[in-house]
């Protein structure tokens, strides 16, 4: 698709961003608690698609425990915020919805000191 002010103006796209992490609890160094933002963007005609994709992602991983995504073993995944619309100027940018997830991931390479 084309871009408007550096933002995609075309078909629906999904981007994932590691945005930080919660601290590990005492005696649980084998776990990590990363926050992941999921950004769903569409052109200005795709509001329904953006909502549908955002909801499908939430339905697939929110409030789930003990599952794998590729090589990662997920102990738990919870929705922290969203999906919320983040673009104010729909005419210029289309629609974007942001959802933040908190994961609890078991570290496979952990060595207890």
N, CA, C and O atoms as a DFTB+ gen file, in Angstrom:
452 C
 N C O
     1  1       0.822      -1.200       0.000
     2  2       0.000       0.000       0.000
     3  2       0.854       1.246       0.000
     4  3       2.071       1.183       0.169
     5  1       0.213       2.361      -0.189
     6  2       0.920       3.640      -0.148
     7  2       1.002       4.125       1.295
     8  3       0.400       3.537       2.194
     9  1       1.751       5.199       1.505
    10  2       1.843       5.746       2.861
    11  2       1.376       7.191       2.872
    12  3       1.478       7.904       1.874
    13  1       0.866       7.605       4.016
    14  2       0.473       8.983       4.271
    15  2       1.167       9.390       5.553
    16  3       0.925       8.790       6.600
    17  1       2.019      10.391       5.495
    18  2       2.786      10.826       6.664
    19  2       3.527       9.666       7.320
    20  3       3.595       9.593       8.547
    21  1       4.083       8.758       6.516
    22  2       4.845       7.641       7.038
    23  2       4.008       6.491       7.554
    24  3       4.564       5.505       8.037
    25  1       2.699       6.579       7.471
    26  2       1.821       5.524       7.965
    27  2       1.176       4.813       6.800
    28  3       0.885       5.423       5.771
    29  1       0.954       3.522       6.962
    30  2       0.367       2.735       5.889
    31  2      -1.045       3.202       5.574
    32  3      -1.852       3.414       6.480
    33  1      -1.335       3.357       4.319
    34  2      -2.689       3.697       3.864
    35  2      -3.055       2.674       2.806
    36  3      -2.949       2.947       1.611
    37  1      -3.476       1.525       3.228
    38  2      -3.769       0.438       2.313
    39  2      -4.425      -0.700       3.057
    40  3      -5.214      -0.468       3.972
    41  1      -4.112      -1.927       2.679
    42  2      -4.751      -3.077       3.312
    43  2      -4.406      -3.179       4.803
    44  3      -3.505      -2.502       5.297
    45  1      -5.127      -4.019       5.483
    46  2      -4.915      -4.209       6.919
    47  2      -3.541      -4.820       7.183
    48  3      -3.153      -5.791       6.533
    49  1      -2.811      -4.253       8.131
    50  2      -1.522      -4.794       8.548
    51  2      -1.515      -4.953      10.067
    52  3      -2.218      -4.245      10.787
    53  1      -0.713      -5.890      10.529
    54  2      -0.570      -6.135      11.962
    55  2       0.909      -6.068      12.296
    56  3       1.730      -6.702      11.633
    57  1       1.254      -5.296      13.331
    58  2       2.644      -5.162      13.775
    59  2       2.711      -5.493      15.259
    60  3       1.787      -5.197      16.017
    61  1       3.822      -6.113      15.665
    62  2       4.038      -6.483      17.061
    63  2       5.286      -5.764      17.559
    64  3       6.313      -5.757      16.879
    65  1       5.201      -5.154      18.756
    66  2       6.321      -4.410      19.328
    67  2       6.540      -4.841      20.770
    68  3       5.610      -4.823      21.575
    69  1       7.770      -5.228      21.097
    70  2       8.135      -5.485      22.481
    71  2       8.357      -4.133      23.131
    72  3       9.262      -3.400      22.733
    73  1       7.541      -3.784      24.135
    74  2       7.562      -2.422      24.668
    75  2       8.071      -2.320      26.095
    76  3       8.067      -1.228      26.664
    77  1       8.501      -3.405      26.681
    78  2       9.008      -3.369      28.044
    79  2       8.741      -4.689      28.725
    80  3       8.366      -5.674      28.089
    81  1       8.943      -4.692      30.047
    82  2       8.713      -5.914      30.805
    83  2       8.458      -5.568      32.261
    84  3       8.959      -4.569      32.779
    85  1       7.673      -6.408      32.906
    86  2       7.465      -6.292      34.349
    87  2       8.625      -6.993      35.041
    88  3       9.216      -7.911      34.473
    89  1       8.961      -6.574      36.266
    90  2      10.058      -7.227      36.967
    91  2       9.725      -8.684      37.307
    92  3       8.567      -9.044      37.516
    93  1      10.766      -9.500      37.354
    94  2      10.616     -10.897      37.749
    95  2      10.481     -10.974      39.262
    96  3      11.160     -10.249      39.990
    97  1       9.608     -11.850      39.731
    98  2       9.409     -12.025      41.175
    99  2      10.572     -12.805      41.783
   100  3      11.313     -13.489      41.076
   101  1      10.720     -12.694      43.088
   102  2      11.770     -13.435      43.801
   103  2      11.650     -14.930      43.535
   104  3      10.554     -15.491      43.541
   105  1      12.787     -15.559      43.304
   106  2      12.878     -16.996      43.072
   107  2      12.157     -17.462      41.809
   108  3      11.839     -18.644      41.681
   109  1      11.901     -16.558      40.889
   110  2      11.260     -16.922      39.631
   111  2      12.054     -16.389      38.445
   112  3      11.480     -15.894      37.476
   113  1      13.373     -16.494      38.528
   114  2      14.230     -16.027      37.444
   115  2      14.037     -16.793      36.153
   116  3      14.464     -16.336      35.093
   117  1      13.403     -17.945      36.223
   118  2      13.149     -18.759      35.036
   119  2      11.960     -18.240      34.234
   120  3      11.636     -18.791      33.182
   121  1      11.300     -17.170      34.728
   122  2      10.168     -16.571      34.016
   123  2      10.513     -15.160      33.567
   124  3      11.301     -14.469      34.213
   125  1       9.913     -14.732      32.448
   126  2      10.013     -13.342      31.975
   127  2       8.591     -12.823      31.798
   128  3       7.671     -13.595      31.531
   129  1       8.413     -11.511      31.949
   130  2       7.088     -10.890      31.853
   131  2       7.090      -9.735      30.851
   132  3       6.932      -8.583      31.253
   133  1       7.263     -10.011      29.571
   134  2       7.308      -8.926      28.579
   135  2       5.916      -8.369      28.254
   136  3       4.906      -9.067      28.339
   137  1       5.908      -7.087      27.880
   138  2       4.712      -6.436      27.356
   139  2       4.863      -6.349      25.844
   140  3       5.922      -5.970      25.344
   141  1       3.811      -6.697      25.121
   142  2       3.830      -6.650      23.666
   143  2       2.635      -5.831      23.193
   144  3       1.488      -6.128      23.527
   145  1       2.927      -4.788      22.403
   146  2       1.866      -4.001      21.766
   147  2       1.570      -4.600      20.402
   148  3       2.482      -4.902      19.632
   149  1       0.286      -4.769      20.111
   150  2      -0.152      -5.242      18.804
   151  2      -0.900      -4.088      18.138
   152  3      -1.927      -3.632      18.639
   153  1      -0.378      -3.627      17.015
   154  2      -0.952      -2.506      16.285
   155  2      -1.596      -3.024      15.004
   156  3      -0.921      -3.625      14.169
   157  1      -2.891      -2.796      14.847
   158  2      -3.620      -3.182      13.641
   159  2      -3.983      -1.896      12.911
   160  3      -4.650      -1.027      13.473
   161  1      -3.539      -1.773      11.645
   162  2      -3.774      -0.554      10.867
   163  2      -4.508      -0.891       9.577
   164  3      -4.289      -1.941       8.972
   165  1      -5.383       0.023       9.171
   166  2      -6.072      -0.098       7.889
   167  2      -6.184       1.278       7.262
   168  3      -5.922       2.293       7.907
   169  1      -6.582       1.300       5.981
   170  2      -6.887       2.586       5.369
   171  2      -8.238       3.060       5.913
   172  3      -8.868       2.368       6.713
   173  1      -8.674       4.234       5.478
   174  2      -9.886       4.821       6.068
   175  2     -11.163       4.063       5.739
   176  3     -12.202       4.331       6.342
   177  1     -11.116       3.121       4.798
   178  2     -12.312       2.336       4.494
   179  2     -12.344       1.024       5.284
   180  3     -13.290       0.248       5.148
   181  1     -11.314       0.766       6.115
   182  2     -11.189      -0.540       6.748
   183  2     -11.444      -0.601       8.229
   184  3     -10.886      -1.471       8.898
   185  1     -12.262       0.282       8.780
   186  2     -12.496       0.279      10.227
   187  2     -13.025      -1.063      10.714
   188  3     -12.564      -1.579      11.732
   189  1     -13.972      -1.622      10.008
   190  2     -14.549      -2.904      10.429
   191  2     -13.490      -3.999      10.431
   192  3     -13.462      -4.835      11.335
   193  1     -12.617      -3.999       9.425
   194  2     -11.560      -5.007       9.352
   195  2     -10.579      -4.856      10.510
   196  3     -10.142      -5.855      11.082
   197  1     -10.228      -3.622      10.864
   198  2      -9.296      -3.393      11.968
   199  2      -9.868      -3.903      13.284
   200  3      -9.159      -4.531      14.071
   201  1     -11.132      -3.637      13.521
   202  2     -11.786      -4.115      14.741
   203  2     -11.857      -5.640      14.739
   204  3     -11.602      -6.281      15.759
   205  1     -12.204      -6.214      13.592
   206  2     -12.330      -7.669      13.479
   207  2     -10.995      -8.366      13.742
   208  3     -10.947      -9.358      14.468
   209  1      -9.923      -7.856      13.160
   210  2      -8.606      -8.449      13.363
   211  2      -8.152      -8.276      14.806
   212  3      -7.627      -9.215      15.405
   213  1      -8.348      -7.085      15.375
   214  2      -7.979      -6.843      16.774
   215  2      -8.711      -7.803      17.706
   216  3      -8.108      -8.397      18.599
   217  1     -10.008      -7.947      17.489
   218  2     -10.801      -8.853      18.329
   219  2     -10.360     -10.301      18.163
   220  3     -10.339     -11.051      19.139
   221  1     -10.005     -10.709      16.942
   222  2      -9.572     -12.087      16.699
   223  2      -8.265     -12.389      17.433
   224  3      -8.091     -13.486      17.963
   225  1      -7.347     -11.423      17.466
   226  2      -6.089     -11.617      18.185
   227  2      -6.356     -11.739      19.686
   228  3      -5.811     -12.625      20.345
   229  1      -7.188     -10.858      20.220
   230  2      -7.545     -10.937      21.645
   231  2      -8.189     -12.287      21.947
   232  3      -7.820     -12.941      22.922
   233  1      -9.138     -12.707      21.130
   234  2      -9.820     -13.988      21.351
   235  2      -8.846     -15.165      21.310
   236  3      -9.032     -16.151      22.023
   237  1      -7.808     -15.066      20.477
   238  2      -6.873     -16.179      20.307
   239  2      -5.908     -16.345      21.471
   240  3      -5.544     -17.473      21.804
   241  1      -5.479     -15.239      22.107
   242  2      -4.418     -15.381      23.118
   243  2      -4.739     -14.814      24.486
   244  3      -4.010     -15.104      25.434
   245  1      -5.785     -14.026      24.641
   246  2      -6.083     -13.447      25.948
   247  2      -6.561     -14.510      26.930
   248  3      -7.345     -15.393      26.585
   249  1      -6.072     -14.404      28.158
   250  2      -6.486     -15.264      29.262
   251  2      -6.245     -16.742      28.951
   252  3      -7.038     -17.608      29.320
   253  1      -5.130     -17.010      28.265
   254  2      -4.738     -18.394      27.965
   255  2      -3.505     -18.745      28.773
   256  3      -2.695     -17.883      29.112
   257  1      -3.381     -20.021      29.074
   258  2      -2.257     -20.514      29.845
   259  2      -1.676     -21.771      29.203
   260  3      -2.382     -22.556      28.568
   261  1      -0.352     -21.935      29.392
   262  2       0.361     -23.140      28.965
   263  2       0.142     -23.483      27.492
   264  3      -0.490     -24.483      27.153
   265  1       0.688     -22.616      26.624
   266  2       0.645     -22.870      25.189
   267  2       1.960     -22.407      24.582
   268  3       2.739     -21.705      25.227
   269  1       2.198     -22.799      23.356
   270  2       3.449     -22.454      22.676
   271  2       3.190     -21.553      21.477
   272  3       2.214     -21.724      20.747
   273  1       4.084     -20.594      21.291
   274  2       4.143     -19.782      20.077
   275  2       5.544     -19.996      19.533
   276  3       6.510     -19.424      20.036
   277  1       5.646     -20.815      18.511
   278  2       6.960     -21.158      17.980
   279  2       7.782     -21.847      19.056
   280  3       7.344     -22.841      19.635
   281  1       8.970     -21.325      19.327
   282  2       9.872     -21.898      20.331
   283  2       9.575     -21.425      21.744
   284  3      10.156     -21.942      22.698
   285  1       8.685     -20.456      21.901
   286  2       8.399     -19.903      23.226
   287  2       7.287     -20.677      23.924
   288  3       6.244     -20.960      23.334
   289  1       7.527     -21.017      25.201
   290  2       6.447     -21.598      25.995
   291  2       5.818     -20.476      26.815
   292  3       6.484     -19.845      27.636
   293  1       4.548     -20.237      26.587
   294  2       3.815     -19.171      27.266
   295  2       3.107     -19.765      28.478
   296  3       2.264     -20.652      28.343
   297  1       3.453     -19.275      29.648
   298  2       2.774     -19.705      30.874
   299  2       1.399     -19.043      30.981
   300  3       0.430     -19.654      31.430
   301  1       1.340     -17.762      30.552
   302  2       0.086     -17.012      30.653
   303  2       0.155     -15.794      29.746
   304  3       1.224     -15.223      29.530
   305  1      -0.999     -15.406      29.218
   306  2      -1.108     -14.184      28.423
   307  2      -2.386     -13.462      28.826
   308  3      -3.465     -14.054      28.853
   309  1      -2.255     -12.179      29.137
   310  2      -3.404     -11.369      29.545
   311  2      -3.415     -10.052      28.778
   312  3      -2.362      -9.480      28.494
   313  1      -4.605      -9.578      28.449
   314  2      -4.741      -8.270      27.819
   315  2      -4.626      -7.199      28.898
   316  3      -5.333      -7.243      29.906
   317  1      -3.731      -6.238      28.680
   318  2      -3.555      -5.148      29.638
   319  2      -4.400      -3.929      29.252
   320  3      -5.003      -3.289      30.113
   321  1      -4.440      -3.614      27.956
   322  2      -5.242      -2.492      27.458
   323  2      -5.757      -2.815      26.070
   324  3      -5.170      -3.611      25.338
   325  1      -6.868      -2.180      25.722
   326  2      -7.343      -2.231      24.352
   327  2      -8.263      -3.386      24.068
   328  3      -8.671      -4.115      24.972
   329  1      -8.591      -3.548      22.793
   330  2      -8.151      -2.700      21.686
   331  2      -8.726      -1.278      21.790
   332  3      -9.907      -1.082      22.077
   333  1      -7.863      -0.317      21.550
   334  2      -8.302       1.076      21.577
   335  2      -7.848       1.767      20.307
   336  3      -6.755       1.515      19.798
   337  1      -8.710       2.646      19.802
   338  2      -8.361       3.399      18.597
   339  2      -7.356       4.474      18.957
   340  3      -7.538       5.189      19.942
   341  1      -6.296       4.598      18.168
   342  2      -5.258       5.557      18.522
   343  2      -5.090       6.699      17.534
   344  3      -4.451       7.694      17.877
   345  1      -5.630       6.607      16.330
   346  2      -5.514       7.725      15.391
   347  2      -6.709       8.649      15.555
   348  3      -7.852       8.195      15.613
   349  1      -6.441       9.936      15.628
   350  2      -7.504      10.927      15.739
   351  2      -7.928      11.453      14.374
   352  3      -9.083      11.837      14.188
   353  1      -6.987      11.473      13.402
   354  2      -7.257      12.025      12.084
   355  2      -7.519      10.890      11.098
   356  3      -6.623      10.485      10.357
   357  1      -8.738      10.383      11.091
   358  2      -9.089       9.230      10.279
   359  2      -8.930       9.526       8.793
   360  3      -8.507       8.649       8.040
   361  1      -9.256      10.733       8.355
   362  2      -9.156      11.077       6.933
   363  2      -7.730      10.933       6.425
   364  3      -7.518      10.467       5.305
   365  1      -6.754      11.323       7.228
   366  2      -5.362      11.268       6.775
   367  2      -4.720       9.898       7.000
   368  3      -3.933       9.440       6.172
   369  1      -5.048       9.251       8.102
   370  2      -4.306       8.060       8.499
   371  2      -5.080       6.752       8.439
   372  3      -4.468       5.688       8.538
   373  1      -6.361       6.783       8.285
   374  2      -7.133       5.553       8.367
   375  2      -7.389       5.197       9.821
   376  3      -7.527       6.082      10.665
   377  1      -7.453       3.912      10.115
   378  2      -7.759       3.453      11.461
   379  2      -6.592       2.650      12.013
   380  3      -5.936       1.910      11.280
   381  1      -6.342       2.797      13.287
   382  2      -5.332       1.991      13.973
   383  2      -5.853       1.660      15.357
   384  3      -6.367       2.523      16.069
   385  1      -5.712       0.403      15.724
   386  2      -6.133      -0.070      17.039
   387  2      -4.933      -0.705      17.717
   388  3      -4.205      -1.495      17.116
   389  1      -4.739      -0.345      18.985
   390  2      -3.603      -0.833      19.759
   391  2      -4.102      -1.672      20.930
   392  3      -4.998      -1.262      21.667
   393  1      -3.509      -2.849      21.088
   394  2      -3.795      -3.717      22.219
   395  2      -2.469      -4.080      22.866
   396  3      -1.513      -4.426      22.172
   397  1      -2.403      -4.003      24.188
   398  2      -1.193      -4.371      24.917
   399  2      -1.444      -5.659      25.686
   400  3      -2.426      -5.794      26.417
   401  1      -0.520      -6.609      25.496
   402  2      -0.590      -7.894      26.186
   403  2       0.578      -8.018      27.152
   404  3       1.675      -7.529      26.884
   405  1       0.331      -8.677      28.276
   406  2       1.403      -9.053      29.197
   407  2       1.532     -10.570      29.131
   408  3       0.574     -11.307      29.364
   409  1       2.749     -11.018      28.804
   410  2       3.034     -12.441      28.727
   411  2       3.830     -12.878      29.947
   412  3       4.566     -12.085      30.534
   413  1       3.683     -14.110      30.315
   414  2       4.570     -14.780      31.254
   415  2       5.202     -15.917      30.463
   416  3       4.522     -16.866      30.073
   417  1       6.512     -15.814      30.227
   418  2       7.221     -16.754      29.368
   419  2       8.244     -17.529      30.188
   420  3       9.005     -16.938      30.953
   421  1       8.263     -18.834      30.031
   422  2       9.261     -19.676      30.683
   423  2      10.561     -19.611      29.877
   424  3      10.568     -19.904      28.682
   425  1      11.646     -19.232      30.527
   426  2      12.942     -19.136      29.869
   427  2      13.546     -20.536      29.725
   428  3      13.776     -21.226      30.718
   429  1      13.796     -20.943      28.490
   430  2      14.327     -22.284      28.250
   431  2      15.836     -22.344      28.490
   432  3      16.382     -23.431      28.679
   433  1      16.513     -21.203      28.484
   434  2      17.972     -21.181      28.666
   435  2      18.372     -20.737      30.065
   436  3      19.517     -20.334      30.270
   437  1      17.470     -20.799      31.028
   438  2      17.754     -20.310      32.384
   439  2      18.677     -21.265      33.124
   440  3      18.483     -22.480      33.100
   441  1      19.688     -20.696      33.784
   442  2      20.604     -21.479      34.639
   443  2      20.516     -20.887      36.032
   444  3      20.805     -19.705      36.223
   445  1      20.121     -21.689      37.004
   446  2      20.005     -21.230      38.390
   447  2      21.406     -21.056      38.963
   448  3      22.211     -21.987      38.931
   449  1      21.699     -19.867      39.486
   450  2      23.042     -19.582      40.005
   451  2      23.239     -20.124      41.398
   452  3      24.315     -19.967      41.975
